[in-house]
Amino acid sequence: MKPKLVVFTGAGISAESGIKTFRDSGGLWEEFDINEVATPQAWEKNQTLVLDFYNKRRKQVLEAKPNKAHYALVELEKKYDVQIITQNIDDLHERAGSKKVLHLHGEITKSRSSVDPSLTYVISKSEIKLGDTCEKGSQLRPHIVWFGETVPMMDAANAIAEMADIFIVVGTSMAVYPAAGLIDSSPQQIPKYLIDPSDVKVIGLSNLTVIKEKASIGLPKLASELLK
């Protein structure tokens, strides 16, 4: 049986593919008010604005391509049972070839019913339009976990983290909870790696190796070491 390698990825890994981050300088939250485009209240207030915001994000994702960091994770599948838990709503991990990807905050390539969260659909075109409905006649919304909504996949993510033999964090500020607490769910004694060019505050973790590089450099380097 292959050792279980759990990788927790954030916006930094997708930023190198040209996808704008939300929190960094020049990020989306400097252009848009969270409360106007990324909350249930925003959806109730102005569905057209919310749909337009996510339609533009989706177009950007579809034009982007996986980078060296995404492909390094695919290479690791040769030796490890790799499970990716991502905060990202893009599909770059899947397009690179990763087989096991859990999206904590939803998937921008999918829509879902406004009345039944279990009804999700792959978006055949690049847009969700006002008037597009689910089989129950409800307006389709982006399949995204908005601010103020619970993270339905959190329990599953914690269960995966608990089974890790190695835990890697890459491209995340570790500032968004509950996701940021995932590394604390991993076994205390296992090797842990943090890949990020900025100073990420991590307190009280044992067996942690910090690689202060951007994802496309640090992850291929680490993958090469782990594959030896």
Helices and strands as residue ranges (DSSP letters): E 4-9, H 11-15, H 28-31, H 34-37, H 40-45, H 47-63, H 68-75, G 76-78, E 81-86, H 92-96, E 101-103, E 106-113, E 120-122, E 140-144, H 154-162, E 166-170, G 179-181, H 182-185, E 192-195, E 208-211, H 215-226
